[in-house]
Amino acid sequence: MNLKVEIDRRSGFCGGVIRAIGSAEKYLADNPGHNLCSLGAIVHNEEEMARLSAKGLKTISSLDQAMEGPVLIRAHGEPPATYRKAEDLNLKLIDCTCPVVLRLQENIREAYGKVSAQGGKIIIFGRIGHAEVLGLVGQTEGEAIVVETPDMLLGALESGLIDTGAPVEVFSQTTGSPEVYSQICEILSSRMRKEGLITIHNTICSQVAFRHSQLGEFARLHDVVVFVSGKHSSNGNVLYKLCKNVNSRSYSVSSEADIDPSWFRDGDSVGVCGATSTPKWLLEKIAAALGGIKTVC
């Protein structure tokens, strides 16, 4: 089967992930024979995690599981409680919190100090339980309200969880969908009882926001889209849905084993793209596998 395969040159790791993985690889290279613990998966991509694990990177879910040596804080960031516990346990940290996330944490912490004194709320658009979101909520002593969808926001408004007569400051997870965040902000703005009670912050990473507009165009240019992402990547789920909405012949894979030859027709133009947590080498591996597809009878 003859396929024309193109890799989206803008897909691949974002700056924060590149920095975190680079720091992990440098430590492991400079300390042969030693392991390095990462608090949580350094990146939500199973193939990349396997590669780093082979180099000696260990993933732990709690600081209590830390081995001898430093613990790496991934790009997603952590709540203040994590740093306090690390200090109590006398653990050295390699802090790779993405600068964009770090700035967002600081902004939320400052806004919380202001609105909480006035009986107001911090609203965060993001995925409940996501590592970055947990770190953001931690800046508000756990009091921020997290909403994933417009329907979830409407439920919070109807239940009285959000007081529309008190100040509200709204933030987004850095990898959130710009389109859905806009819907969230529009709903909140329309429900506030007075003007000036709502402050909306533009906190979606500019690199992520640009990927949304660019990826939609990339998906339109091809007959088939093969989107490469880890199964648990929040950014991957958002971007794959974007591709699917633009091009119905979009398929999500995490490795070449997921590719189904029946997706393709002879002569198809195939676009290979991925999430901000998808390594370039994996995109290239998928593209190479597509070049070897046999005709399906």
The 8 nearest C-alpha neighbors of each residue, nearest first, counted from 0:
[[1, 294, 265, 293, 2, 292, 266, 264],
 [0, 2, 266, 265, 3, 267, 290, 264],
 [3, 1, 266, 267, 4, 268, 0, 265],
 [2, 4, 268, 269, 267, 5, 266, 1],
 [3, 5, 269, 2, 270, 268, 286, 6],
 [4, 6, 270, 271, 269, 7, 3, 286],
 [7, 5, 271, 8, 270, 272, 4, 282],
 [6, 8, 272, 9, 10, 271, 5, 270],
 [7, 9, 10, 6, 11, 272, 5, 279],
 [10, 8, 7, 11, 210, 272, 213, 214],
 [11, 9, 273, 7, 8, 272, 274, 275],
 [10, 12, 277, 275, 278, 279, 274, 273],
 [11, 13, 275, 276, 277, 278, 16, 17],
 [12, 14, 275, 16, 15, 17, 11, 276],
 [13, 15, 17, 16, 18, 12, 97, 206],
 [14, 16, 97, 18, 17, 74, 13, 19],
 [15, 17, 19, 18, 13, 14, 12, 74],
 [18, 16, 14, 20, 15, 19, 21, 12],
 [17, 19, 21, 15, 16, 20, 22, 14],
 [20, 18, 16, 22, 95, 21, 17, 73],
 [21, 19, 23, 17, 22, 18, 16, 24],
 [20, 22, 18, 24, 19, 23, 17, 25],
 [23, 21, 25, 19, 20, 24, 18, 26],
 [22, 24, 20, 26, 21, 25, 27, 19],
 [23, 25, 21, 27, 22, 26, 28, 20],
 [26, 24, 28, 22, 27, 23, 29, 21],
 [25, 27, 29, 23, 28, 24, 30, 22],
 [26, 28, 30, 24, 25, 29, 31, 23],
 [29, 27, 25, 26, 30, 31, 24, 54],
 [30, 28, 26, 27, 25, 31, 24, 33],
 [29, 31, 27, 28, 33, 26, 32, 34],
 [32, 30, 33, 28, 27, 29, 34, 26],
 [31, 33, 30, 34, 27, 55, 28, 54],
 [34, 32, 31, 30, 35, 27, 55, 68],
 [35, 33, 55, 56, 36, 57, 32, 27],
 [34, 36, 56, 57, 55, 37, 70, 69],
 [37, 35, 57, 70, 58, 56, 71, 59],
 [36, 38, 71, 58, 70, 39, 57, 59],
 [39, 37, 59, 60, 72, 58, 71, 36],
 [38, 40, 60, 58, 37, 59, 41, 73],
 [41, 39, 42, 58, 43, 37, 38, 48],
 [40, 42, 73, 39, 37, 43, 19, 20],
 [41, 43, 40, 44, 276, 48, 16, 47],
 [44, 42, 232, 229, 231, 276, 40, 45],
 [43, 45, 229, 47, 42, 46, 48, 276],
 [44, 46, 48, 47, 229, 49, 43, 253],
 [47, 45, 49, 48, 44, 50, 254, 253],
 [48, 46, 50, 49, 44, 45, 51, 278],
 [47, 49, 45, 51, 50, 46, 52, 44],
 [50, 48, 52, 46, 47, 51, 45, 53],
 [49, 51, 47, 53, 48, 52, 46, 54],
 [52, 50, 54, 48, 53, 49, 56, 47],
 [51, 53, 56, 49, 55, 54, 50, 48],
 [52, 54, 51, 50, 55, 49, 56, 48],
 [53, 55, 51, 52, 56, 50, 27, 24],
 [56, 54, 34, 52, 53, 57, 35, 51],
 [57, 55, 52, 35, 51, 34, 36, 54],
 [58, 56, 36, 35, 37, 52, 55, 59],
 [57, 59, 37, 36, 39, 40, 38, 56],
 [60, 58, 38, 61, 39, 37, 64, 36],
 [59, 61, 39, 38, 58, 62, 64, 37],
 [62, 60, 63, 64, 59, 38, 65, 39],
 [61, 63, 65, 64, 85, 60, 38, 59],
 [62, 64, 61, 65, 88, 60, 66, 59],
 [65, 63, 62, 61, 59, 66, 60, 36],
 [66, 64, 62, 63, 36, 67, 70, 59],
 [67, 65, 68, 64, 36, 69, 35, 34],
 [66, 68, 65, 69, 34, 35, 90, 36],
 [67, 69, 66, 70, 35, 91, 34, 90],
 [70, 68, 91, 92, 90, 93, 71, 35],
 [69, 71, 92, 36, 37, 93, 91, 72],
 [70, 72, 93, 37, 92, 94, 73, 36],
 [73, 71, 94, 95, 38, 93, 96, 37],
 [72, 74, 95, 41, 75, 96, 19, 76],
 [73, 75, 96, 97, 95, 76, 15, 16],
 [76, 74, 131, 73, 96, 130, 97, 100],
 [77, 75, 96, 74, 131, 134, 73, 72],
 [76, 78, 134, 81, 79, 75, 131, 133],
 [77, 79, 134, 137, 80, 81, 138, 133],
 [80, 78, 81, 82, 137, 83, 77, 138],
 [81, 79, 83, 78, 82, 84, 137, 77],
 [82, 80, 84, 79, 83, 78, 85, 77],
 [83, 81, 85, 84, 79, 80, 86, 78],
 [84, 82, 80, 86, 81, 85, 87, 79],
 [83, 85, 87, 81, 86, 82, 80, 88],
 [86, 84, 82, 90, 88, 87, 83, 89],
 [85, 87, 89, 83, 84, 88, 90, 82],
 [86, 88, 84, 85, 89, 83, 90, 82],
 [89, 87, 85, 86, 90, 84, 62, 63],
 [90, 88, 86, 87, 85, 91, 84, 92],
 [91, 89, 85, 88, 86, 92, 69, 70],
 [90, 92, 69, 70, 89, 93, 68, 85],
 [93, 91, 70, 69, 94, 71, 90, 72],
 [92, 94, 71, 70, 72, 95, 69, 91],
 [93, 95, 72, 92, 96, 71, 73, 74],
 [96, 94, 73, 19, 74, 72, 97, 93],
 [95, 97, 74, 76, 73, 94, 75, 98],
 [96, 98, 74, 15, 100, 99, 95, 101],
 [99, 97, 101, 100, 102, 96, 15, 74],
 [100, 98, 102, 97, 101, 103, 204, 173],
 [101, 99, 103, 97, 102, 98, 104, 96],
 [102, 100, 98, 104, 103, 99, 97, 96],
 [101, 103, 105, 99, 100, 104, 98, 106],
 [104, 102, 100, 106, 101, 105, 107, 99],
 [105, 103, 101, 107, 102, 106, 135, 108],
 [104, 106, 108, 102, 103, 107, 109, 101],
 [107, 105, 103, 109, 108, 104, 110, 102],
 [106, 108, 110, 104, 109, 105, 111, 103],
 [107, 109, 138, 105, 111, 106, 110, 139],
 [108, 110, 106, 112, 107, 111, 105, 113],
 [111, 109, 107, 113, 112, 108, 106, 114],
 [112, 110, 108, 113, 114, 109, 115, 139],
 [111, 113, 109, 110, 115, 114, 108, 116],
 [112, 114, 110, 111, 115, 116, 109, 117],
 [115, 113, 119, 117, 116, 111, 112, 166],
 [116, 114, 118, 119, 117, 111, 112, 113],
 [115, 117, 114, 118, 113, 112, 119, 111],
 [118, 116, 114, 115, 119, 166, 113, 165],
 [119, 117, 115, 116, 165, 114, 120, 166],
 [118, 120, 166, 114, 165, 115, 117, 167],
 [121, 119, 167, 114, 122, 115, 143, 166],
 [120, 122, 143, 168, 167, 169, 144, 111],
 [123, 121, 169, 144, 143, 145, 168, 170],
 [124, 122, 145, 170, 171, 169, 125, 144],
 [125, 123, 171, 146, 147, 145, 172, 170],
 [126, 124, 172, 147, 123, 146, 171, 127],
 [125, 127, 147, 129, 128, 132, 124, 146],
 [126, 128, 129, 125, 145, 132, 147, 146],
 [127, 129, 133, 126, 130, 132, 131, 125],
 [130, 128, 132, 126, 131, 127, 133, 125],
 [129, 131, 133, 132, 75, 128, 134, 76],
 [132, 130, 75, 134, 133, 129, 76, 135],
 [131, 133, 135, 129, 134, 130, 136, 125],
 [134, 132, 136, 130, 135, 131, 137, 128],
 [133, 135, 78, 77, 137, 131, 132, 136],
 [136, 134, 132, 137, 133, 138, 104, 131],
 [137, 135, 133, 141, 138, 139, 134, 143],
 [136, 138, 78, 134, 140, 135, 139, 141],
 [137, 139, 108, 136, 135, 140, 78, 104],
 [140, 138, 141, 137, 142, 136, 111, 143],
 [141, 139, 137, 142, 138, 136, 143, 79],
 [140, 142, 139, 136, 137, 143, 138, 144],
 [141, 143, 139, 140, 144, 136, 121, 120],
 [144, 142, 121, 136, 122, 141, 139, 145],
 [143, 145, 122, 123, 121, 142, 146, 120],
 [146, 144, 123, 124, 122, 143, 125, 127],
 [147, 145, 124, 152, 151, 148, 125, 123],
 [146, 148, 125, 126, 124, 151, 145, 127],
 [147, 149, 151, 150, 146, 152, 179, 183],
 [148, 150, 152, 151, 183, 153, 182, 147],
 [151, 149, 153, 148, 152, 154, 147, 155],
 [152, 150, 154, 148, 149, 153, 146, 155],
 [151, 153, 149, 155, 154, 150, 146, 156],
 [154, 152, 150, 156, 155, 151, 157, 149],
 [155, 153, 151, 157, 152, 156, 158, 150],
 [154, 156, 152, 160, 158, 153, 157, 161],
 [157, 155, 153, 159, 161, 154, 158, 160],
 [156, 158, 154, 159, 155, 153, 160, 161],
 [159, 157, 155, 160, 156, 154, 161, 153],
 [158, 160, 161, 156, 157, 162, 155, 163],
 [161, 159, 155, 158, 156, 162, 157, 144],
 [160, 162, 159, 156, 163, 155, 120, 158],
 [163, 161, 164, 165, 159, 160, 119, 156],
 [164, 162, 191, 165, 192, 161, 190, 166],
 [163, 165, 162, 192, 191, 166, 193, 196],
 [164, 166, 119, 163, 162, 118, 167, 196],
 [167, 165, 119, 196, 197, 114, 120, 168],
 [166, 168, 197, 120, 119, 121, 196, 198],
 [169, 167, 198, 121, 197, 199, 122, 120],
 [168, 170, 122, 199, 123, 200, 121, 198],
 [171, 169, 123, 200, 202, 124, 122, 199],
 [172, 170, 124, 123, 202, 173, 203, 125],
 [171, 173, 125, 175, 174, 124, 203, 132],
 [174, 172, 203, 204, 175, 202, 171, 100],
 [175, 173, 172, 234, 203, 207, 204, 176],
 [176, 174, 172, 173, 203, 177, 171, 125],
 [175, 177, 179, 178, 180, 237, 174, 208],
 [178, 176, 180, 179, 181, 175, 208, 203],
 [177, 179, 181, 176, 180, 182, 175, 183],
 [180, 178, 182, 181, 176, 177, 183, 148],
 [181, 179, 183, 177, 182, 178, 176, 184],
 [180, 182, 184, 178, 179, 183, 177, 185],
 [183, 181, 179, 185, 180, 184, 186, 178],
 [184, 182, 180, 186, 181, 149, 185, 179],
 [185, 183, 181, 187, 182, 186, 188, 180],
 [184, 186, 182, 188, 187, 183, 181, 189],
 [187, 185, 189, 183, 184, 188, 182, 190],
 [186, 188, 184, 190, 189, 185, 183, 191],
 [187, 189, 185, 186, 190, 191, 184, 197],
 [188, 190, 186, 187, 191, 185, 192, 184],
 [189, 191, 187, 188, 192, 186, 163, 156],
 [192, 190, 163, 188, 193, 189, 164, 187],
 [191, 193, 164, 163, 190, 194, 196, 189],
 [194, 192, 191, 196, 195, 164, 163, 197],
 [193, 195, 196, 192, 191, 197, 188, 189],
 [194, 196, 197, 193, 198, 166, 191, 192],
 [195, 197, 166, 194, 193, 167, 165, 198],
 [198, 196, 167, 195, 168, 166, 199, 188],
 [197, 199, 168, 169, 167, 200, 196, 195],
 [200, 198, 169, 168, 197, 170, 201, 184],
 [199, 201, 170, 202, 169, 198, 168, 171],
 [202, 200, 203, 199, 170, 171, 204, 169],
 [203, 201, 171, 200, 173, 204, 170, 103],
 [204, 202, 173, 174, 201, 171, 175, 205],
 [203, 205, 173, 207, 206, 202, 208, 174],
 [206, 204, 208, 207, 209, 203, 202, 210],
 [205, 207, 209, 204, 208, 210, 13, 203],
 [206, 208, 210, 204, 205, 209, 174, 211],
 [209, 207, 205, 211, 210, 206, 204, 177],
 [208, 210, 206, 211, 207, 212, 205, 213],
 [211, 209, 207, 213, 208, 214, 212, 206],
 [212, 210, 214, 208, 209, 213, 215, 207],
 [211, 213, 215, 209, 210, 214, 216, 208],
 [214, 212, 210, 216, 215, 211, 209, 217],
 [215, 213, 217, 211, 216, 210, 212, 218],
 [214, 216, 218, 217, 212, 213, 242, 211],
 [215, 217, 219, 214, 213, 218, 220, 212],
 [216, 218, 214, 220, 215, 219, 213, 221],
 [219, 217, 215, 216, 220, 242, 221, 246],
 [220, 218, 216, 217, 221, 246, 245, 215],
 [219, 221, 217, 218, 216, 222, 270, 268],
 [222, 220, 268, 223, 269, 219, 270, 218],
 [221, 223, 268, 267, 269, 224, 248, 220],
 [222, 224, 269, 248, 221, 249, 270, 268],
 [225, 223, 249, 270, 269, 271, 226, 218],
 [226, 224, 271, 250, 249, 251, 270, 227],
 [225, 227, 251, 272, 273, 250, 271, 224],
 [228, 226, 273, 252, 253, 251, 272, 225],
 [229, 227, 253, 235, 277, 273, 274, 252],
 [228, 230, 44, 253, 232, 231, 43, 45],
 [229, 231, 232, 228, 253, 44, 43, 45],
 [232, 230, 229, 43, 233, 44, 235, 236],
 [231, 233, 235, 43, 229, 234, 230, 236],
 [234, 232, 236, 235, 231, 237, 126, 174],
 [233, 235, 237, 232, 236, 174, 274, 238],
 [236, 234, 274, 232, 238, 233, 237, 228],
 [235, 237, 233, 239, 234, 238, 232, 240],
 [236, 238, 234, 240, 235, 239, 241, 233],
 [239, 237, 241, 235, 240, 236, 234, 242],
 [238, 240, 242, 236, 241, 237, 235, 243],
 [241, 239, 243, 237, 238, 242, 244, 236],
 [240, 242, 238, 244, 239, 243, 245, 237],
 [243, 241, 239, 245, 240, 244, 218, 246],
 [244, 242, 240, 246, 247, 249, 245, 241],
 [245, 243, 241, 242, 246, 240, 247, 239],
 [244, 246, 242, 243, 215, 219, 241, 218],
 [245, 247, 243, 248, 244, 242, 249, 218],
 [248, 246, 243, 249, 244, 245, 242, 223],
 [249, 247, 223, 246, 224, 250, 243, 222],
 [248, 250, 224, 243, 247, 223, 246, 225],
 [251, 249, 225, 226, 224, 248, 252, 243],
 [250, 252, 226, 227, 225, 239, 249, 253],
 [253, 251, 227, 257, 254, 226, 228, 250],
 [252, 254, 228, 229, 227, 257, 230, 251],
 [255, 253, 256, 252, 257, 285, 227, 46],
 [254, 256, 257, 285, 258, 288, 253, 252],
 [255, 257, 254, 258, 253, 252, 259, 288],
 [258, 256, 255, 252, 254, 259, 253, 251],
 [257, 259, 255, 256, 260, 252, 254, 289],
 [258, 260, 261, 262, 257, 263, 256, 255],
 [261, 259, 262, 263, 258, 292, 295, 293],
 [260, 262, 259, 263, 295, 264, 294, 258],
 [263, 261, 260, 259, 264, 248, 223, 258],
 [264, 262, 261, 260, 267, 265, 223, 2],
 [265, 263, 267, 266, 262, 0, 261, 2],
 [264, 266, 0, 1, 267, 2, 263, 294],
 [265, 267, 2, 1, 264, 268, 3, 0],
 [268, 266, 2, 264, 265, 222, 269, 3],
 [267, 269, 3, 221, 222, 2, 4, 223],
 [270, 268, 4, 223, 221, 224, 3, 222],
 [269, 271, 224, 5, 221, 6, 4, 225],
 [272, 270, 6, 225, 226, 224, 7, 5],
 [273, 271, 226, 7, 10, 6, 227, 270],
 [272, 274, 227, 226, 10, 228, 277, 11],
 [273, 275, 235, 276, 277, 228, 234, 11],
 [274, 276, 12, 13, 11, 277, 10, 234],
 [275, 277, 12, 274, 42, 43, 44, 278],
 [276, 278, 11, 274, 275, 228, 273, 12],
 [279, 277, 11, 280, 281, 12, 276, 282],
 [280, 278, 282, 11, 281, 283, 277, 12],
 [279, 281, 283, 278, 282, 284, 277, 285],
 [280, 282, 284, 283, 279, 278, 285, 277],
 [283, 281, 279, 285, 284, 280, 286, 271],
 [282, 284, 286, 280, 281, 285, 287, 279],
 [285, 283, 281, 287, 282, 286, 280, 288],
 [284, 286, 288, 282, 287, 283, 255, 281],
 [287, 285, 283, 289, 288, 284, 282, 290],
 [286, 288, 284, 290, 285, 289, 283, 291],
 [289, 287, 285, 291, 290, 286, 284, 255],
 [290, 288, 286, 291, 292, 287, 285, 4],
 [289, 291, 287, 288, 292, 286, 2, 4],
 [290, 292, 288, 289, 293, 287, 0, 286],
 [293, 291, 289, 290, 0, 260, 294, 288],
 [292, 294, 0, 295, 291, 260, 1, 290],
 [293, 295, 0, 296, 292, 260, 265, 264],
 [296, 294, 293, 261, 260, 0, 292, 264],
 [295, 294, 261, 293, 260, 0, 264, 265]]
